[in-house]
Amino acid sequence: MHKLILGLAGVCLLVALGLMVSGNLPLAGPFLIAFFLAVAIGFRGFENLKGFSYTVMIFAAVTTALFYPTYFVSYNGFKFSTLITPLIQLIMFGMGTSMSLGDFVGVVKMPRGVLIGVVSHFIIMPTIGYTLASISGLPPEIAAGIILIGCSPNGMASNVISYLAKANLALSITITAISTMLAPFVTPVLMRLLAGAFVEIDTLAMMWDITKMVILPIGAGLLFNKFLSGKAKWLDDAMPYVSMFGITFIIVIITSAGRNSLLSIGPILLVLVLIHNLSGYLLGYWSGRLFRMSERDCRTIAIEVGMQNGGLASGIANQMGKMATVGLAPAIFGPLMNITGSILASWWHRRMPKEEREAPQEVVHGHRSL
């Protein structure tokens, strides 16, 4: 059945390409949307591809927003952009329900790894973002979005990718928790220093916005996890799906609002965001190597540095009133990092960390020396 659905996806793609070549671009829209939906469903039938299903669904949603933007801007005078902050708060609440105070104990257990991971994250990604924004030639507000995604904390997706990549999951969770809690203070200051020349930054207002979107909902989620976890199983089961829907809807709203800009500078922005993401993985990995960390920890830091909280960055852009410009880079970064992160995790998953490969040999040598 899943192979049949993928075959149907191929037919939809061929029809869409034929319509685009013949100049009937509006008619190609439904077939392109159907292509992505069919691919997402088809991937569910294959173990190696199942993890890409959600990302492909996001592509279907983005394609829908590009072809039919008016449906996602407002309805009867109600602007959908007003839903972005509540959705971010809901996602952060979900993040809090999956955390516990034990996630912060890792600072005591692994202080060196946490310090290197958090500091590397808040140095490498903002610096790369500023460099790319400066040389991009893009309009200032759109360029500022590249800096914004670089100054944002880690995303929860990094924990899943770390698990799949056979990295240090405990370290990953702790770095994500610490960087997220530091975001209300670090992100506005970095934005003021690096993006101030591109767009006006109100540091105190941004601190309060991030506190509302991050600290308060996560705090509520932590309390829920401590006192009510397991007592409302339906909510525990629903939160991951609510978070996925929230992120998708936020991306759709931003894509619709910034459609014209995306159509004109989309390919350039896509390349810059990809460079930003891949550079984060590379430099994050080597920052771990520089401090002689284990292979598992180096993988963790690479993922924690390269993967950002695109949803929060989108919420900040919306609070700045620049969703259609500053919000574009975060909207692209989120789906893209899921693809690159999944590919990286798949590659690392098939390769045992160096210290674990060598461990049995050391035992053998030890017996021989005896």
Residue pairs with C-beta under 8 A, 6 or more apart in sequence:
1 45
2 41
2 42
2 43
2 44
2 45
2 46
3 42
3 45
5 38
5 41
5 42
5 45
6 38
6 39
6 42
8 38
9 34
9 35
9 36
9 38
9 39
9 42
12 31
12 32
12 34
12 35
12 38
13 31
13 32
13 35
15 28
15 31
16 28
16 31
16 32
16 35
17 28
19 25
19 27
19 28
19 31
20 28
26 67
29 63
29 64
29 67
29 68
32 63
32 67
33 60
33 63
33 64
33 67
36 56
36 57
36 59
36 60
36 63
37 57
37 60
39 56
40 53
40 54
40 56
40 57
40 60
41 53
43 49
43 50
43 52
43 53
43 56
44 50
44 53
48 346
51 164
51 342
52 339
52 342
54 244
54 338
55 335
55 338
55 339
55 342
57 248
58 247
58 248
58 251
58 334
58 335
58 338
59 335
61 248
61 249
61 251
61 252
62 251
62 252
62 255
62 335
64 252
65 72
65 251
65 252
65 253
65 255
65 256
65 259
66 255
66 259
66 262
66 263
69 255
69 256
69 257
69 259
70 256
71 256
72 80
72 252
72 253
72 255
72 256
73 79
73 80
73 81
73 253
73 256
73 257
74 80
80 253
80 256
81 253
81 257
81 318
81 323
83 249
83 253
84 250
84 253
84 314
84 315
84 318
84 323
85 212
85 213
85 315
85 318
85 319
87 246
87 249
87 250
87 311
88 213
88 217
88 246
88 250
88 311
88 312
88 314
88 315
89 212
89 213
89 216
89 217
90 217
90 242
90 243
90 246
91 242
91 243
91 246
91 247
91 311
92 213
92 214
92 217
92 218
92 221
92 312
93 217
93 218
93 220
93 221
93 224
93 239
94 221
94 239
94 240
94 242
94 243
95 156
95 180
95 217
95 218
95 221
95 243
96 217
96 218
96 219
96 220
96 221
96 222
96 224
96 225
97 221
97 222
97 224
97 225
97 229
97 235
97 236
97 239
98 156
98 221
98 225
98 239
99 173
99 177
99 218
99 221
99 222
99 225
100 222
100 225
100 226
101 222
101 226
103 173
103 174
103 177
104 174
104 177
104 178
106 114
106 170
106 171
106 173
106 174
106 177
107 114
107 174
107 178
109 170
110 168
110 170
110 171
110 174
112 291
112 293
113 168
113 171
113 175
113 293
113 297
113 300
113 301
114 171
114 174
114 175
114 178
116 287
116 288
116 291
116 293
116 301
117 171
117 175
117 179
117 300
117 301
117 304
117 305
118 175
118 178
118 179
118 182
120 283
120 284
120 287
120 288
120 301
120 304
120 305
121 153
121 154
121 175
121 179
121 284
121 304
121 305
122 151
122 179
122 182
122 186
122 190
124 279
124 280
124 283
124 284
124 287
124 305
125 149
125 150
125 151
125 152
125 276
125 280
125 305
125 306
125 308
126 147
126 150
126 151
126 190
126 194
127 150
128 150
128 275
128 276
128 279
128 280
128 283
129 146
129 147
129 148
129 149
129 150
129 151
129 194
129 276
130 147
130 150
130 194
130 195
132 146
132 272
132 275
132 276
133 143
133 144
133 146
133 147
133 195
133 198
134 143
136 143
136 146
136 268
136 272
138 146
138 265
138 268
138 269
138 272
139 261
139 265
139 325
140 198
140 199
141 198
141 199
141 322
141 325
141 326
142 261
142 265
142 269
142 325
142 326
142 328
142 329
143 198
144 195
144 198
144 199
144 322
144 325
144 326
145 313
145 317
145 325
145 326
145 327
145 328
145 329
145 330
146 269
146 272
146 273
146 276
146 329
147 191
147 194
147 195
147 198
148 191
148 195
148 313
148 316
148 317
148 326
148 329
148 330
149 273
149 276
149 308
149 310
149 313
149 329
149 330
149 333
150 194
150 276
150 308
151 186
151 187
151 190
151 191
151 194
151 195
152 183
152 187
152 308
152 309
152 310
152 312
152 313
152 316
152 330
153 176
153 179
153 180
153 182
153 183
153 186
153 187
153 214
153 308
153 309
153 312
154 175
154 176
154 179
154 180
154 304
154 307
154 308
154 309
155 176
155 307
155 308
155 309
155 310
155 311
155 312
155 334
155 337
156 176
156 243
156 309
157 307
157 337
157 338
157 341
158 172
158 176
158 303
158 304
158 307
158 341
159 169
159 172
159 173
159 176
161 303
161 307
161 341
161 342
161 344
161 345
162 168
162 169
162 171
162 172
162 299
162 300
162 303
162 304
162 345
163 169
163 172
164 342
164 345
164 346
164 349
165 299
165 303
165 344
165 345
165 348
165 349
166 296
166 299
166 348
166 349
166 352
166 353
167 296
167 297
167 299
167 300
167 303
167 348
168 294
168 296
168 297
168 299
168 300
169 300
171 297
171 300
172 300
172 303
172 304
175 300
175 301
175 304
176 304
179 304
180 214
180 218
180 309
181 214
181 215
181 218
183 210
183 214
183 309
183 312
184 207
184 210
184 211
184 214
184 215
185 207
187 206
187 210
187 316
188 201
188 203
188 204
188 206
188 207
188 210
189 203
191 201
191 203
191 206
192 201
192 203
195 201
199 320
199 322
199 326
205 319
206 316
206 319
206 320
209 315
209 316
209 319
210 312
210 316
213 312
213 315
213 316
213 319
214 312
229 236
230 236
246 311
247 310
247 311
247 334
250 311
250 314
250 315
250 331
251 314
251 331
251 334
251 335
253 323
254 314
254 317
254 318
254 323
254 324
254 327
254 328
254 330
254 331
255 262
255 331
257 323
257 324
257 327
258 323
258 324
258 325
258 327
258 328
258 331
261 324
261 325
261 328
262 269
262 328
269 328
269 329
269 332
270 332
270 336
272 329
273 329
273 332
273 333
273 336
274 336
274 340
276 333
277 306
277 307
277 333
277 336
277 337
277 340
278 306
278 340
279 306
280 302
280 305
280 306
280 307
280 308
281 302
281 303
281 305
281 306
281 340
281 344
282 302
283 305
284 301
284 302
284 303
284 304
284 305
284 306
285 298
285 299
285 301
285 302
287 301
287 305
288 297
288 298
288 300
288 301
288 302
289 298
293 301
294 353
294 355
295 353
295 354
295 355
295 356
296 353
296 355
296 356
299 348
299 353
302 344
303 341
303 344
303 345
306 337
306 340
306 341
307 337
307 341
308 330
308 333
308 337
310 330
310 331
310 333
310 334
310 337
311 330
311 334
313 327
313 329
313 330
313 333
314 323
314 327
314 330
314 331
314 334
317 323
317 325
317 326
317 327
317 330
318 327
320 326
